[in-house]
Amino acid sequence: MKRILAAAALFAALLSSCNNAPKGAPEHKIAITAHRGYWLSGEANGAQNSIESLKAAQAIDVWGSEFDVQLTADDVMMVNHDETREGLLIWDNPWSEFEKMKLSDGERPSTLDEYLSQGEKDKCVLVCELKYQKTTERGNLLADLAVDALKRHNLFDPSRVIFISFSYEICKHLAGLAPGFTIQYLSGDKDPDTLIADGINGMDYYFSVFTEHPEWVARAHELGMSVNAWTVDRAEDIQSMIDVGVDCITTNYPLRTRELLGAKELRK
């Protein structure tokens, strides 16, 4: 009888300790972000950063869709990855030089306002990359104008938009401009403690950085930071990012990533 009572007491103690353990320990969910929209879909016809690629990402119910923003010489925000388009440097030319160009799906490059008009129609998170500009002042202006545009479209909301940039100066500027928003640095050369000290609360690094520094993922989570990995396309690399425990995988192949994640996927 004494043994039974002792065993019962031990079980009760274990149960009590489990009930008093920190909550929030369900299975870790990982989000999928479509890289430059779901441009490999038939509808987008290979047009990266197109409105059709955003629509396609929204249609497959992924958590987020990433896109890139440049600033023309006359301060028009243009959705485009490279600093050039058809040989013209975006920084040094007005919007009128680009508005008649065509993407592979037949649409023209969009302004940020046009892109956000589609973005506001769905819950898919907009992962907004603000590109390096030729001066710090121009980079900060791009951030200021982007925030103004989000406000015009009722999208200045941390649950609807996150910011990413290779420019550390833009990230630091956004930390003051958009408190409460997720701001992720892209270059992969700073550890979590350095980022958080400068008010930057997320890291979005090329996946091989986390292969080399898996401790950065754990440390970032200890600091309450978000961790994204880009651009992860091969099945073995997707699996390695699942194993290391990132919060989001940015990929050109969202459906492949979905298949590998299964029940671990965080949906929008």
C-alpha positions as CSV (number, residue, x, y, z in Angstrom):
1,M,0.0,0.0,0.0
2,K,2.8,2.4,0.9
3,R,4.4,1.8,-2.5
4,I,1.1,2.5,-4.3
5,L,0.6,5.7,-2.3
6,A,4.2,6.8,-3.0
7,A,3.7,6.1,-6.8
8,A,0.4,8.0,-6.7
9,A,2.1,11.0,-5.0
10,L,4.9,11.0,-7.6
11,F,2.4,10.9,-10.5
12,A,0.5,13.8,-8.9
13,A,3.7,15.8,-8.6
14,L,4.7,15.1,-12.2
15,L,1.2,16.1,-13.4
16,S,1.3,19.3,-11.3
17,S,4.7,20.2,-12.8
18,C,3.4,19.7,-16.3
19,N,0.3,21.8,-15.6
20,N,2.6,24.6,-14.3
21,A,5.0,24.4,-17.3
22,P,5.2,27.4,-19.6
23,K,2.3,27.4,-22.1
24,G,2.8,27.8,-25.8
25,A,4.5,24.5,-26.4
26,P,2.3,23.2,-29.3
27,E,4.1,21.8,-32.4
28,H,6.2,24.5,-34.1
29,K,4.4,25.8,-37.2
30,I,6.4,27.1,-40.2
31,A,5.0,29.7,-42.6
32,I,5.6,29.6,-46.4
33,T,6.3,32.8,-48.3
34,A,6.1,32.8,-52.1
35,H,9.3,34.4,-53.4
36,R,8.4,37.4,-55.6
37,G,4.9,36.0,-55.7
38,Y,3.9,32.6,-57.1
39,W,5.5,33.5,-60.5
40,L,5.9,29.8,-61.6
41,S,2.1,29.5,-61.7
42,G,0.4,29.3,-65.1
43,E,-1.4,32.5,-64.5
44,A,1.7,34.5,-63.8
45,N,3.6,33.0,-66.8
46,G,7.0,33.5,-65.1
47,A,6.4,37.2,-64.3
48,Q,8.2,37.8,-61.0
49,N,6.8,40.7,-58.8
50,S,3.7,40.9,-61.0
51,I,0.2,41.4,-59.8
52,E,-0.7,38.1,-61.3
53,S,2.0,36.4,-59.3
54,L,0.6,38.0,-56.1
55,K,-2.9,36.8,-57.1
56,A,-1.6,33.3,-57.6
57,A,0.1,33.3,-54.2
58,Q,-3.1,34.4,-52.6
59,A,-5.1,31.7,-54.4
60,I,-3.0,28.8,-53.0
61,D,-3.5,30.1,-49.4
62,V,0.2,30.5,-48.5
63,W,1.0,32.6,-45.4
64,G,3.0,35.3,-47.3
65,S,4.0,36.7,-50.6
66,E,7.3,38.6,-51.0
67,F,7.9,41.5,-53.4
68,D,10.6,44.1,-54.1
69,V,10.3,47.9,-54.2
70,Q,12.6,50.3,-56.0
71,L,12.4,54.1,-56.2
72,T,12.5,56.0,-59.5
73,A,14.3,59.3,-60.0
74,D,10.9,61.1,-59.7
75,D,10.0,59.3,-56.4
76,V,7.6,56.7,-57.8
77,M,7.8,53.4,-56.0
78,M,8.1,50.6,-58.6
79,V,7.7,46.9,-57.8
80,N,10.9,45.4,-59.3
81,H,13.7,43.3,-58.1
82,D,16.8,44.6,-60.0
83,E,18.0,48.1,-59.9
84,T,17.7,48.1,-63.7
85,R,14.9,47.4,-66.1
86,E,15.7,46.8,-69.7
87,G,19.1,48.3,-69.2
88,L,17.8,51.5,-67.5
89,L,18.9,52.3,-64.0
90,I,15.7,52.8,-62.0
91,W,17.4,55.3,-59.6
92,D,18.3,57.6,-62.4
93,N,15.2,57.5,-64.6
94,P,11.6,58.7,-64.1
95,W,8.6,56.4,-64.0
96,S,7.6,57.4,-67.5
97,E,10.5,55.4,-68.8
98,F,9.2,52.2,-67.3
99,E,5.4,52.4,-67.4
100,K,5.1,51.2,-71.0
101,M,7.4,48.2,-70.5
102,K,6.0,44.6,-70.5
103,L,6.5,41.7,-68.1
104,S,6.4,38.1,-69.4
105,D,2.6,37.8,-68.6
106,G,1.8,40.9,-70.6
107,E,1.2,43.3,-67.7
108,R,3.5,46.3,-67.2
109,P,5.6,46.8,-64.1
110,S,3.3,48.1,-61.3
111,T,3.6,50.9,-58.9
112,L,3.5,50.1,-55.2
113,D,0.0,51.6,-55.0
114,E,-1.2,49.3,-57.8
115,Y,0.3,46.3,-56.1
116,L,-1.2,47.1,-52.8
117,S,-4.6,47.5,-54.3
118,Q,-4.4,43.7,-55.0
119,G,-2.7,43.0,-51.7
120,E,-5.5,44.5,-49.6
121,K,-8.0,42.0,-51.1
122,D,-6.7,39.0,-49.2
123,K,-5.2,38.0,-45.9
124,C,-1.9,36.8,-47.4
125,V,0.9,38.7,-45.6
126,L,2.8,41.1,-47.8
127,V,6.5,40.6,-47.3
128,C,7.8,44.0,-48.5
129,E,11.5,44.2,-49.4
130,L,12.8,47.7,-49.7
131,K,15.8,47.7,-52.0
132,Y,19.2,49.4,-51.5
133,Q,19.2,52.9,-52.9
134,K,22.2,54.9,-54.0
135,T,22.3,57.0,-50.8
136,T,21.1,56.5,-47.2
137,E,18.8,59.5,-47.7
138,R,17.1,57.9,-50.7
139,G,16.8,54.6,-48.8
140,N,15.1,56.3,-45.9
141,L,12.8,58.2,-48.3
142,L,11.8,54.9,-49.9
143,A,10.9,53.6,-46.4
144,D,8.9,56.8,-45.6
145,L,7.0,56.7,-48.9
146,A,6.3,53.0,-48.5
147,V,4.8,53.5,-45.0
148,D,2.6,56.3,-46.4
149,A,1.4,54.0,-49.2
150,L,0.5,51.3,-46.7
151,K,-1.5,53.8,-44.7
152,R,-3.4,54.9,-47.8
153,H,-4.4,51.2,-48.4
154,N,-5.3,50.5,-44.8
155,L,-2.4,48.0,-44.7
156,F,-0.2,49.7,-42.1
157,D,-0.8,46.7,-39.8
158,P,1.8,44.3,-38.4
159,S,-0.5,41.4,-39.1
160,R,-0.7,42.3,-42.8
161,V,2.8,43.4,-43.7
162,I,6.4,42.7,-42.6
163,F,9.5,44.6,-43.8
164,I,12.7,43.1,-45.1
165,S,15.9,44.7,-46.5
166,F,19.5,44.1,-47.3
167,S,20.2,47.7,-46.2
168,Y,20.9,47.9,-42.5
169,E,20.3,51.6,-42.5
170,I,16.8,51.0,-43.9
171,C,16.1,48.4,-41.3
172,K,17.2,50.7,-38.5
173,H,15.1,53.6,-40.0
174,L,12.0,51.3,-40.1
175,A,12.5,50.3,-36.5
176,G,11.7,53.8,-35.5
177,L,9.2,54.5,-38.3
178,A,7.1,51.3,-37.8
179,P,7.2,50.2,-34.1
180,G,5.5,46.9,-33.5
181,F,6.2,45.7,-37.1
182,T,8.4,42.7,-37.9
183,I,11.6,44.0,-39.5
184,Q,14.0,41.5,-40.9
185,Y,17.6,42.1,-42.0
186,L,18.6,40.0,-45.1
187,S,22.4,40.2,-45.5
188,G,23.3,37.3,-43.1
189,D,26.3,39.0,-41.5
190,K,25.0,39.9,-38.1
191,D,24.1,37.8,-35.1
192,P,20.8,38.1,-33.2
193,D,22.2,40.1,-30.3
194,T,23.6,42.7,-32.7
195,L,20.3,43.0,-34.5
196,I,18.1,43.3,-31.4
197,A,20.4,46.0,-29.9
198,D,19.6,48.1,-33.0
199,G,15.9,47.6,-32.7
200,I,15.7,45.0,-35.5
201,N,13.5,42.2,-34.4
202,G,13.9,39.7,-37.2
203,M,16.4,37.9,-39.4
204,D,15.8,36.7,-42.9
205,Y,19.0,35.0,-44.1
206,Y,20.1,32.8,-46.9
207,F,19.4,29.2,-45.7
208,S,23.1,28.2,-45.7
209,V,23.7,30.8,-42.9
210,F,21.4,28.8,-40.6
211,T,23.1,25.6,-41.7
212,E,26.4,27.1,-40.5
213,H,24.9,28.8,-37.5
214,P,21.9,26.8,-36.2
215,E,22.6,28.4,-32.8
216,W,21.4,31.7,-34.2
217,V,17.9,30.3,-34.7
218,A,17.7,29.3,-31.1
219,R,19.2,32.5,-29.8
220,A,16.8,34.6,-32.0
221,H,13.9,32.7,-30.5
222,E,15.2,33.3,-27.0
223,L,15.2,37.1,-27.8
224,G,11.7,36.9,-29.2
225,M,12.8,37.5,-32.8
226,S,11.4,36.0,-36.0
227,V,13.5,33.8,-38.2
228,N,13.0,33.4,-42.0
229,A,15.2,31.6,-44.5
230,W,15.5,32.4,-48.2
231,T,15.4,31.2,-51.0
232,V,14.9,27.5,-50.3
233,D,13.9,25.4,-53.3
234,R,15.5,22.0,-53.1
235,A,13.7,19.4,-51.0
236,E,16.8,18.6,-48.9
237,D,17.3,22.3,-48.1
238,I,13.7,22.7,-47.3
239,Q,13.9,19.8,-44.9
240,S,17.1,21.2,-43.3
241,M,15.3,24.4,-42.5
242,I,12.3,22.5,-41.1
243,D,14.8,20.6,-38.9
244,V,16.6,23.7,-37.6
245,G,13.3,25.3,-36.7
246,V,12.9,28.5,-38.7
247,D,9.6,30.3,-38.6
248,C,9.2,30.9,-42.3
249,I,10.6,29.5,-45.5
250,T,10.7,31.8,-48.6
251,T,10.6,29.7,-51.7
252,N,10.0,29.7,-55.5
253,Y,8.2,26.3,-54.9
254,P,5.5,26.9,-52.3
255,L,3.6,23.7,-53.2
256,R,6.7,21.5,-52.8
257,T,7.4,23.2,-49.5
258,R,3.8,22.6,-48.4
259,E,4.1,18.9,-49.2
260,L,7.2,18.6,-47.1
261,L,5.8,20.6,-44.2
262,G,2.4,18.8,-44.0
263,A,0.7,19.5,-40.7
264,K,3.6,21.7,-39.7
265,E,2.6,24.5,-42.1
266,L,1.3,27.7,-40.7
267,R,-1.6,28.9,-43.0
268,K,-2.7,32.5,-43.5
